[in-house]
Amino acid sequence: MLGMLFKIAAFVVLAHFLVRFLMKVFKKRGNLYYLTPQRQFGLVFWSLISFWMALSMFGMLLREGNDTPLERGIAIGLGSILFLFAVPTLLVHWQYYRHERESALELEPKNNTALLLRPNQKYYLHPSHITNILETRSTSTSGFWKDYRYLTLSLTDGRTVTITSLLLDLDQLTALWPQVPRQVKTKWVCFL
C-alpha cells in the first residue's frame, strides 16, 4: 500500500508542474472577463486532486489484501485529512460558479470603470457610483480555499453587487477604484 501512496504522490507532483506550465502558456490578459475553464481549473485543481486521492485511499481499504494495521491507519488518516481539505473548496467553488455562471465583466482602466452584465441586469460601475467596497477573504493562508474571496460593492442607488474571485482576480478590480472606501472582513471559508 505504501508503494501505491508514493506513486500517487509522484503523479500529483508531476501533474502540478504540468498544469502550471500549461496555465502560463495559455494565460491571456484582456478587458473582458467571464467564467473560463482555465480560471476554474486553476482554482479547483488541488481540491480535485485531494478529493481523488482521498477516494483512492478509501478505495484501497475496501480491497482485500495483506495490509498491516499501520498501513490501514495511514490510509484512513490521510484520506480523512485530504477529504476534509477538499470538500469546503468544492462547495465554495460550486456556490461561486452558480453565482457567476452567466456574468460578464468588462474593465475600462482608462476611465476607471467597469460594466457588469448579468441576466436581466446591467451595472455600470464608476467610482462615483460606489459608496463602499467590502472585501471578504479567508483567514487561512494555506487552505485550498484561500484564493476564494469576493467583493460586495454598495452602490449609491442602494443596490449591492457581489463579484467573486472566480470571475477575475479581484485586485484588478479594486485597483480601478483606490479612492473608494474599502473594508476587509475575514471568514474561515468565504461562502457567499
GULUM-131242 format. One record per residue (C-alpha): x, y, z. Coordinates in steps of 0.02 Angstrom, whole numbers, plus 50000, padded with zeros to 5 digits. Last residue first. Layout:
+-------+-------+-------+
:    xx :    yy :    zz :
+-------+-------+-------+
:     X :     Y :     Z :
...
+-------+-------+-------+
END
This chain:
+-------+-------+-------+
:    xx :    yy :    zz :
+-------+-------+-------+
: 48925 : 51687 : 49994 :
: 49041 : 51559 : 50075 :
: 49214 : 51625 : 50110 :
: 49293 : 51490 : 50219 :
: 49370 : 51541 : 50386 :
: 49296 : 51714 : 50368 :
: 49378 : 51883 : 50360 :
: 49306 : 52055 : 50327 :
: 49404 : 52191 : 50240 :
: 49341 : 52368 : 50217 :
: 49364 : 52486 : 50071 :
: 49322 : 52669 : 50049 :
: 49330 : 52716 : 49863 :
: 49489 : 52815 : 49819 :
: 49585 : 52665 : 49750 :
: 49446 : 52624 : 49625 :
: 49520 : 52539 : 49471 :
: 49646 : 52442 : 49578 :
: 49496 : 52361 : 49664 :
: 49451 : 52271 : 49502 :
: 49625 : 52208 : 49461 :
: 49646 : 52151 : 49641 :
: 49488 : 52047 : 49620 :
: 49572 : 51922 : 49504 :
: 49428 : 51877 : 49391 :
: 49262 : 51784 : 49382 :
: 49303 : 51650 : 49512 :
: 49364 : 51786 : 49629 :
: 49184 : 51835 : 49660 :
: 49084 : 51992 : 49622 :
: 48938 : 52041 : 49733 :
: 48833 : 52193 : 49691 :
: 48731 : 52293 : 49815 :
: 48589 : 52411 : 49771 :
: 48551 : 52569 : 49870 :
: 48560 : 52694 : 49724 :
: 48735 : 52750 : 49780 :
: 48804 : 52574 : 49758 :
: 48874 : 52459 : 49891 :
: 49000 : 52340 : 49812 :
: 49022 : 52170 : 49893 :
: 49187 : 52093 : 49843 :
: 49225 : 51908 : 49849 :
: 49355 : 51783 : 49903 :
: 49415 : 51611 : 49851 :
: 49605 : 51608 : 49843 :
: 49624 : 51536 : 50019 :
: 49506 : 51389 : 49983 :
: 49644 : 51259 : 49963 :
: 49699 : 51303 : 50138 :
: 49869 : 51384 : 50169 :
: 49837 : 51566 : 50210 :
: 49675 : 51538 : 50305 :
: 49583 : 51692 : 50367 :
: 49484 : 51689 : 50205 :
: 49429 : 51846 : 50118 :
: 49276 : 51958 : 50113 :
: 49308 : 52127 : 50033 :
: 49180 : 52261 : 50069 :
: 49186 : 52406 : 49947 :
: 49091 : 52565 : 49991 :
: 48996 : 52710 : 49912 :
: 49011 : 52658 : 49729 :
: 48926 : 52765 : 49596 :
: 49063 : 52900 : 49596 :
: 49195 : 52765 : 49567 :
: 49103 : 52706 : 49410 :
: 49021 : 52536 : 49398 :
: 48890 : 52524 : 49261 :
: 48782 : 52379 : 49316 :
: 48668 : 52287 : 49195 :
: 48537 : 52163 : 49249 :
: 48415 : 52050 : 49155 :
: 48540 : 51906 : 49161 :
: 48705 : 51978 : 49223 :
: 48818 : 52107 : 49144 :
: 48947 : 52204 : 49242 :
: 49023 : 52358 : 49159 :
: 49180 : 52426 : 49239 :
: 49252 : 52599 : 49260 :
: 49419 : 52680 : 49299 :
: 49405 : 52779 : 49136 :
: 49570 : 52720 : 49060 :
: 49558 : 52554 : 49153 :
: 49395 : 52505 : 49064 :
: 49351 : 52334 : 49132 :
: 49217 : 52224 : 49055 :
: 49130 : 52097 : 49165 :
: 49022 : 51952 : 49110 :
: 48905 : 51851 : 49218 :
: 48802 : 51697 : 49172 :
: 48897 : 51569 : 49277 :
: 48941 : 51695 : 49414 :
: 48827 : 51648 : 49560 :
: 48811 : 51462 : 49519 :
: 49000 : 51452 : 49495 :
: 49032 : 51541 : 49660 :
: 48923 : 51414 : 49752 :
: 49005 : 51266 : 49663 :
: 49178 : 51334 : 49703 :
: 49131 : 51360 : 49885 :
: 49069 : 51180 : 49898 :
: 49224 : 51112 : 49811 :
: 49336 : 51212 : 49925 :
: 49247 : 51155 : 50082 :
: 49257 : 50971 : 50025 :
: 49441 : 50962 : 49979 :
: 49526 : 50994 : 50145 :
: 49413 : 50874 : 50241 :
: 49439 : 50739 : 50108 :
: 49628 : 50759 : 50116 :
: 49626 : 50743 : 50305 :
: 49511 : 50591 : 50301 :
: 49613 : 50502 : 50167 :
: 49774 : 50538 : 50260 :
: 49708 : 50464 : 50422 :
: 49617 : 50315 : 50345 :
: 49763 : 50270 : 50231 :
: 49890 : 50291 : 50370 :
: 49785 : 50183 : 50487 :
: 49767 : 50048 : 50354 :
: 49954 : 50049 : 50325 :
: 49986 : 50036 : 50513 :
: 49858 : 49895 : 50531 :
: 49958 : 49798 : 50401 :
: 49889 : 49770 : 50228 :
: 49877 : 49591 : 50171 :
: 49750 : 49615 : 50036 :
: 49567 : 49626 : 50000 :
: 49510 : 49787 : 49925 :
: 49399 : 49903 : 50025 :
: 49540 : 49994 : 50114 :
: 49620 : 50040 : 49949 :
: 49459 : 50127 : 49899 :
: 49472 : 50243 : 50050 :
: 49646 : 50290 : 49990 :
: 49587 : 50318 : 49812 :
: 49438 : 50422 : 49873 :
: 49556 : 50532 : 49972 :
: 49675 : 50546 : 49823 :
: 49532 : 50600 : 49708 :
: 49472 : 50730 : 49834 :
: 49648 : 50798 : 49855 :
: 49674 : 50806 : 49667 :
: 49507 : 50894 : 49645 :
: 49549 : 51015 : 49784 :
: 49719 : 51049 : 49711 :
: 49646 : 51093 : 49540 :
: 49498 : 51200 : 49599 :
: 49569 : 51374 : 49572 :
: 49669 : 51339 : 49414 :
: 49528 : 51233 : 49342 :
: 49405 : 51375 : 49362 :
: 49522 : 51501 : 49282 :
: 49559 : 51386 : 49134 :
: 49378 : 51332 : 49112 :
: 49330 : 51514 : 49087 :
: 49194 : 51607 : 49179 :
: 49183 : 51782 : 49108 :
: 49303 : 51927 : 49097 :
: 49327 : 52056 : 48960 :
: 49473 : 52178 : 48973 :
: 49612 : 52061 : 48920 :
: 49753 : 51957 : 48987 :
: 49789 : 51787 : 48913 :
: 49863 : 51638 : 49001 :
: 49883 : 51491 : 48883 :
: 50068 : 51460 : 48909 :
: 50066 : 51504 : 49094 :
: 49919 : 51387 : 49125 :
: 50005 : 51247 : 49029 :
: 50163 : 51261 : 49135 :
: 50065 : 51266 : 49298 :
: 49964 : 51113 : 49243 :
: 50120 : 51014 : 49200 :
: 50205 : 51060 : 49364 :
: 50056 : 51005 : 49466 :
: 50028 : 50846 : 49366 :
: 50207 : 50790 : 49400 :
: 50188 : 50823 : 49586 :
: 50020 : 50733 : 49591 :
: 50087 : 50582 : 49495 :
: 50235 : 50566 : 49614 :
: 50117 : 50572 : 49764 :
: 50005 : 50437 : 49687 :
: 50156 : 50326 : 49655 :
: 50216 : 50351 : 49834 :
: 50043 : 50303 : 49901 :
: 50042 : 50146 : 49792 :
: 50211 : 50094 : 49864 :
: 50141 : 50122 : 50039 :
: 50000 : 50000 : 50000 :
+-------+-------+-------+
END
